[in-house]
Amino acid sequence: MSSYDPASLEASRIATMERLEALAIECQASDAQVFASLHPDIQRVLESAGPSGAHLHFLRLLLEESSYEQREAIMHDITHGFPLIGDIPVEASAKPKEVQQATNSPSDLKRGHQEWDALINKHIKFSRLSGIEVASEIWEQTIAEQKMGRITEFIEHWNTDDILPTRRFGVEQQSSKGISKIRCIDDFHESGINDCCSVFGRIRMGHIRDMAYQAKVHHRKHPDEDLAIWKSDFKSAYRCVPILPEHQRYAYIMIYNPNDDSIRIARQRAMPFGSIAAVYAWDRLAHAIVHIIEFYLQVPINRYVDDIFGIIPTRYGSTLRLSLIHISEPTRLRRISYAVFCLK
């Protein structure tokens, strides 16, 4: 970004977005054709990934045009689903390091009538202790995700010879606006699913020092330009990532219904918060998205899980905001904000 005159770069960015919008329109028929070929569960997750669903043919063209080295691997998993157990793929630039070696196999997961009864009683007890407000919020969030297709309808008659489901509970967190909220957690550690995963590769996240360095470089090149810090995040990041259909048998969850003090069972179609596999699946997908944004908008981006941030000449903040929303729509880029800090 610093190697170009800011005004010329902004004009180039606008022209690029006009070209991409025209290309997106041309790809609509091919997008629909690719989408129709997907497994129904993959379709349900991807169609809720943004206001107009996922644009898979268009996404592939952008990854090819921008020479993204991992495009075949990421497109395969977007269209076929990401693994929930076994050897979990990592983004290619991850530092080679053994993060976790599987200590459990699917055949070792608990089964049986007694185990089911014990888990149900435990979940009812803990859900009552959490309070009616928390339990009701978890229930309502689950119903909302069922309507979006990320979770199946409740299973009326479950088989106690199958592996135990994962308990869903809630933790209280503070939103970026300082408002308390309840986040649903699916305890894949307790159910043993996470122990069926092997991960080799350490994720590197963006740091404030990276952005500070970028600001210094740009300021040296263009000392008269005021710079702004911008940030955004991806809405329901993990929940836009489909699970490999054959691995969904390990994604059953147990939900407490506070309305009648009962337990219900459903199946996740999308990566849950609480799964090790979800962390690495999202990291791979996010890496590809950030690559596209950086390549086409020519703006440096730092990412920390589902948050992205960077610097931009202040006078171009508004147009960058619109461009980010348009180019990232399939992944539901949620909030764009930028605060002006004079870095002269």
C-alpha positions as CSV (number, residue, x, y, z in Angstrom):
1,M,0.0,0.0,0.0
2,S,2.8,2.4,0.8
3,S,4.5,1.9,-2.6
4,Y,1.6,3.7,-4.3
5,D,0.3,7.2,-4.2
6,P,-2.8,7.0,-1.9
7,A,-5.1,8.8,-4.4
8,S,-4.0,6.5,-7.3
9,L,-4.4,3.4,-5.1
10,E,-7.9,4.5,-4.1
11,A,-8.9,4.9,-7.7
12,S,-7.4,1.5,-8.5
13,R,-9.3,0.0,-5.6
14,I,-12.6,1.4,-6.8
15,A,-12.0,0.2,-10.4
16,T,-11.2,-3.3,-9.0
17,M,-14.4,-3.4,-7.1
18,E,-16.4,-2.4,-10.1
19,R,-14.8,-5.2,-12.1
20,L,-15.4,-7.8,-9.4
21,E,-19.0,-6.8,-9.0
22,A,-19.5,-7.3,-12.8
23,L,-17.7,-10.7,-12.5
24,A,-20.0,-11.7,-9.6
25,I,-23.0,-11.1,-11.8
26,E,-21.6,-13.2,-14.6
27,C,-20.9,-16.0,-12.1
28,Q,-24.5,-16.3,-10.8
29,A,-25.5,-19.2,-13.0
30,S,-22.3,-21.1,-12.3
31,D,-22.6,-20.4,-8.6
32,A,-26.1,-21.8,-8.6
33,Q,-24.9,-24.9,-10.5
34,V,-22.1,-25.6,-8.0
35,F,-24.4,-25.0,-5.0
36,A,-27.0,-27.5,-6.4
37,S,-24.3,-30.2,-6.6
38,L,-23.5,-30.1,-2.9
39,H,-24.6,-32.4,-0.1
40,P,-27.9,-31.0,1.4
41,D,-26.3,-30.5,4.8
42,I,-23.4,-28.5,3.2
43,Q,-26.1,-26.4,1.4
44,R,-27.9,-25.6,4.7
45,V,-24.8,-24.2,6.3
46,L,-23.5,-22.2,3.3
47,E,-26.9,-20.7,2.5
48,S,-26.9,-19.1,5.9
49,A,-23.3,-17.8,5.6
50,G,-24.4,-14.4,4.3
51,P,-27.4,-12.4,3.0
52,S,-27.1,-14.1,-0.4
53,G,-25.5,-17.4,0.6
54,A,-22.1,-18.5,-0.6
55,H,-20.7,-17.7,-4.1
56,L,-18.5,-20.7,-4.7
57,H,-17.7,-20.4,-8.4
58,F,-16.9,-16.7,-7.9
59,L,-14.7,-17.6,-4.9
60,R,-12.8,-20.1,-6.8
61,L,-12.1,-17.6,-9.6
62,L,-10.8,-15.1,-7.1
63,L,-8.5,-17.6,-5.5
64,E,-7.2,-18.7,-8.9
65,E,-6.7,-15.2,-10.2
66,S,-4.9,-14.2,-7.1
67,S,-2.7,-17.4,-7.2
68,Y,-3.7,-18.6,-3.8
69,E,-1.6,-21.7,-3.3
70,Q,-4.0,-23.6,-1.1
71,R,-7.1,-23.0,-3.3
72,E,-7.8,-26.6,-4.2
73,A,-7.6,-27.8,-0.6
74,I,-9.8,-25.0,0.8
75,M,-12.4,-25.3,-2.0
76,H,-12.6,-29.0,-1.5
77,D,-13.4,-28.7,2.2
78,I,-15.8,-25.8,1.7
79,T,-17.8,-27.8,-0.8
80,H,-17.4,-31.2,0.9
81,G,-17.2,-30.3,4.6
82,F,-14.3,-30.0,7.1
83,P,-13.2,-32.9,9.2
84,L,-14.3,-33.0,12.9
85,I,-12.0,-35.8,14.0
86,G,-8.8,-37.5,12.9
87,D,-5.9,-35.6,11.3
88,I,-7.0,-32.0,11.3
89,P,-5.6,-30.0,8.3
90,V,-3.8,-26.7,9.2
91,E,-3.1,-23.6,7.2
92,A,0.1,-24.1,5.2
93,S,2.0,-21.2,6.9
94,A,1.3,-22.6,10.4
95,K,4.5,-23.2,12.3
96,P,5.4,-26.9,12.2
97,K,4.7,-28.2,15.7
98,E,2.8,-31.0,17.3
99,V,-0.1,-29.3,19.0
100,Q,-2.1,-32.4,19.9
101,Q,-1.8,-36.2,19.3
102,A,-5.1,-38.1,19.3
103,T,-5.4,-40.1,22.6
104,N,-8.8,-41.5,21.7
105,S,-10.4,-43.3,18.8
106,P,-14.0,-43.2,17.7
107,S,-14.4,-46.9,18.7
108,D,-13.4,-45.9,22.3
109,L,-16.1,-43.3,22.8
110,K,-18.7,-44.1,25.5
111,R,-21.9,-45.9,24.7
112,G,-24.7,-47.6,26.5
113,H,-28.0,-47.0,28.3
114,Q,-26.4,-46.4,31.7
115,E,-23.9,-43.8,30.3
116,W,-26.8,-42.0,28.6
117,D,-28.9,-41.9,31.7
118,A,-26.0,-40.6,33.8
119,L,-25.2,-37.8,31.2
120,I,-28.9,-36.8,31.0
121,N,-29.2,-36.5,34.8
122,K,-25.9,-34.6,35.0
123,H,-27.0,-32.1,32.3
124,I,-30.4,-31.5,33.9
125,K,-28.7,-30.9,37.2
126,F,-26.2,-28.4,35.8
127,S,-28.7,-26.7,33.6
128,R,-31.0,-26.1,36.6
129,L,-28.1,-24.7,38.6
130,S,-27.2,-22.3,35.8
131,G,-30.6,-20.6,36.2
132,I,-33.7,-20.1,34.1
133,E,-32.3,-17.1,32.2
134,V,-29.2,-18.9,31.0
135,A,-31.0,-22.1,30.2
136,S,-33.7,-20.2,28.2
137,E,-31.1,-18.2,26.3
138,I,-29.3,-21.4,25.3
139,W,-32.6,-23.0,24.2
140,E,-33.6,-20.0,22.2
141,Q,-30.2,-19.7,20.5
142,T,-30.4,-23.4,19.6
143,I,-33.9,-23.0,18.1
144,A,-32.6,-19.9,16.1
145,E,-29.8,-22.0,14.6
146,Q,-32.2,-24.8,13.7
147,K,-34.1,-22.3,11.7
148,M,-30.9,-21.2,9.9
149,G,-30.1,-24.9,9.1
150,R,-26.9,-25.1,11.1
151,I,-28.5,-27.6,13.6
152,T,-30.9,-30.4,12.6
153,E,-34.4,-30.7,14.1
154,F,-34.6,-32.5,17.4
155,I,-34.4,-36.3,17.2
156,E,-37.4,-37.8,18.9
157,H,-36.1,-41.3,19.5
158,W,-32.3,-41.6,20.0
159,N,-30.3,-44.8,20.1
160,T,-28.4,-45.3,23.4
161,D,-26.2,-47.8,21.6
162,D,-24.6,-44.9,19.7
163,I,-21.9,-42.7,21.2
164,L,-22.8,-40.1,23.8
165,P,-23.8,-36.7,22.6
166,T,-22.0,-33.5,23.6
167,R,-23.5,-31.3,26.3
168,R,-24.4,-27.8,25.4
169,F,-24.1,-25.1,28.1
170,G,-23.6,-21.4,28.2
171,V,-21.0,-19.0,29.5
172,E,-21.5,-15.3,30.1
173,Q,-19.3,-13.0,28.0
174,Q,-19.1,-9.3,27.3
175,S,-19.7,-8.1,23.8
176,S,-17.5,-5.5,22.1
177,K,-20.1,-2.9,23.1
178,G,-19.9,-3.9,26.8
179,I,-23.2,-5.8,26.8
180,S,-23.4,-9.1,28.6
181,K,-24.3,-12.1,26.4
182,I,-24.5,-15.8,26.7
183,R,-22.4,-17.9,24.3
184,C,-23.3,-21.5,23.7
185,I,-20.5,-23.9,24.3
186,D,-20.5,-27.5,23.1
187,D,-18.2,-29.5,25.4
188,F,-16.4,-31.6,22.9
189,H,-13.7,-32.1,25.5
190,E,-16.0,-33.9,28.0
191,S,-17.6,-36.0,25.3
192,G,-14.1,-37.2,24.1
193,I,-14.5,-35.9,20.5
194,N,-11.6,-33.5,20.8
195,D,-9.4,-36.4,22.0
196,C,-9.9,-38.0,18.6
197,C,-8.1,-35.2,16.9
198,S,-4.4,-34.9,15.9
199,V,-3.1,-31.4,15.0
200,F,0.3,-30.6,13.7
201,G,0.8,-26.9,13.1
202,R,0.7,-23.8,15.4
203,I,-1.5,-21.0,14.3
204,R,0.0,-17.5,14.2
205,M,-2.3,-14.6,15.0
206,G,-1.9,-10.9,14.1
207,H,-0.4,-8.6,16.7
208,I,-0.6,-4.9,17.4
209,R,3.1,-4.6,16.8
210,D,2.5,-5.8,13.2
211,M,0.1,-3.0,12.6
212,A,2.5,-0.5,14.3
213,Y,5.2,-1.6,11.9
214,Q,2.9,-1.2,8.9
215,A,1.9,2.3,10.1
216,K,5.6,3.3,10.4
217,V,6.4,2.1,6.9
218,H,3.5,4.0,5.4
219,H,4.2,7.1,7.3
220,R,7.8,7.2,6.1
221,K,6.6,7.0,2.5
222,H,3.7,9.5,2.9
223,P,4.4,11.7,5.9
224,D,1.6,14.1,5.1
225,E,-1.1,11.5,5.2
226,D,-3.2,11.1,8.4
227,L,-3.8,7.4,9.1
228,A,-6.8,5.6,10.6
229,I,-7.0,2.4,12.4
230,W,-9.9,0.2,11.2
231,K,-11.3,-3.1,12.6
232,S,-14.0,-5.6,11.8
233,D,-15.0,-9.1,12.7
234,F,-16.8,-12.0,11.1
235,K,-20.2,-12.8,12.3
236,S,-20.7,-16.4,13.7
237,A,-17.4,-17.4,12.1
238,Y,-17.3,-21.1,13.1
239,R,-21.0,-21.4,12.3
240,C,-20.3,-20.7,8.6
241,V,-18.0,-23.7,8.3
242,P,-19.7,-27.0,7.3
243,I,-18.8,-30.3,9.0
244,L,-17.9,-33.2,6.7
245,P,-21.3,-35.1,6.5
246,E,-19.8,-38.5,7.5
247,H,-18.3,-36.9,10.7
248,Q,-21.7,-35.5,11.8
249,R,-22.3,-38.7,13.7
250,Y,-19.8,-37.3,16.2
251,A,-21.6,-33.9,16.4
252,Y,-24.7,-34.8,18.3
253,I,-25.5,-32.3,21.0
254,M,-27.7,-32.5,24.2
255,I,-29.8,-29.4,25.0
256,Y,-31.9,-28.8,28.1
257,N,-35.4,-27.5,27.5
258,P,-36.3,-25.2,30.5
259,N,-39.9,-25.1,29.4
260,D,-40.6,-28.7,30.4
261,D,-37.4,-29.8,32.2
262,S,-36.6,-32.2,29.4
263,I,-33.5,-33.1,27.4
264,R,-33.5,-32.9,23.6
265,I,-30.9,-34.2,21.1
266,A,-29.9,-32.7,17.7
267,R,-27.0,-32.8,15.3
268,Q,-24.6,-30.1,14.3
269,R,-24.2,-29.4,10.6
270,A,-21.7,-26.5,11.2
271,M,-18.5,-26.3,13.3
272,P,-19.4,-25.8,17.0
273,F,-17.7,-23.5,19.5
274,G,-15.9,-26.0,21.7
275,S,-14.4,-28.2,19.0
276,I,-10.6,-28.2,18.3
277,A,-11.3,-29.0,14.7
278,A,-13.4,-25.8,14.4
279,V,-10.5,-23.6,15.4
280,Y,-8.3,-24.9,12.5
281,A,-11.1,-25.1,10.0
282,W,-12.0,-21.5,10.5
283,D,-8.3,-20.5,10.4
284,R,-7.9,-22.0,7.0
285,L,-11.0,-20.4,5.7
286,A,-10.2,-17.0,7.2
287,H,-6.7,-17.1,5.8
288,A,-8.2,-17.5,2.2
289,I,-10.6,-14.7,2.8
290,V,-7.9,-12.3,4.1
291,H,-5.7,-13.2,1.1
292,I,-8.5,-12.1,-1.2
293,I,-9.1,-8.8,0.6
294,E,-5.4,-8.0,0.7
295,F,-4.9,-8.9,-2.9
296,Y,-7.8,-7.0,-4.4
297,L,-8.1,-4.0,-2.0
298,Q,-4.3,-3.7,-1.5
299,V,-4.6,-3.1,2.2
300,P,-2.6,-4.7,4.9
301,I,-4.7,-6.9,7.2
302,N,-3.9,-8.4,10.6
303,R,-6.2,-11.1,11.9
304,Y,-6.8,-12.5,15.4
305,V,-9.2,-15.5,15.0
306,D,-12.3,-13.7,13.6
307,D,-11.2,-10.1,14.2
308,I,-9.3,-8.2,11.5
309,F,-7.7,-4.8,11.8
310,G,-5.2,-2.5,10.0
311,I,-4.3,1.0,9.0
312,I,-5.6,3.1,6.1
313,P,-5.3,6.7,5.0
314,T,-8.0,8.5,6.9
315,R,-9.7,10.1,3.9
316,Y,-10.3,6.7,2.3
317,G,-11.8,5.0,5.4
318,S,-15.4,5.2,4.2
319,T,-14.8,3.7,0.8
320,L,-12.7,0.9,2.3
321,R,-15.6,0.1,4.6
322,L,-18.0,-0.4,1.7
323,S,-15.4,-2.4,-0.3
324,L,-14.8,-4.7,2.7
325,I,-18.5,-5.4,3.1
326,H,-19.0,-6.1,-0.6
327,I,-16.0,-8.4,-1.1
328,S,-16.7,-10.3,2.2
329,E,-20.5,-10.6,2.0
330,P,-20.5,-14.5,1.7
331,T,-18.6,-14.7,5.0
332,R,-20.8,-12.1,6.9
333,L,-18.2,-9.5,7.7
334,R,-20.2,-7.9,10.5
335,R,-18.9,-4.7,11.9
336,I,-16.7,-2.1,10.3
337,S,-15.4,0.7,12.5
338,Y,-12.4,3.0,12.3
339,A,-11.0,5.5,14.7
340,V,-8.7,8.2,13.5
341,F,-5.3,8.5,15.2
342,C,-2.8,11.1,14.0
343,L,0.5,9.2,13.5
344,K,2.6,12.1,12.3
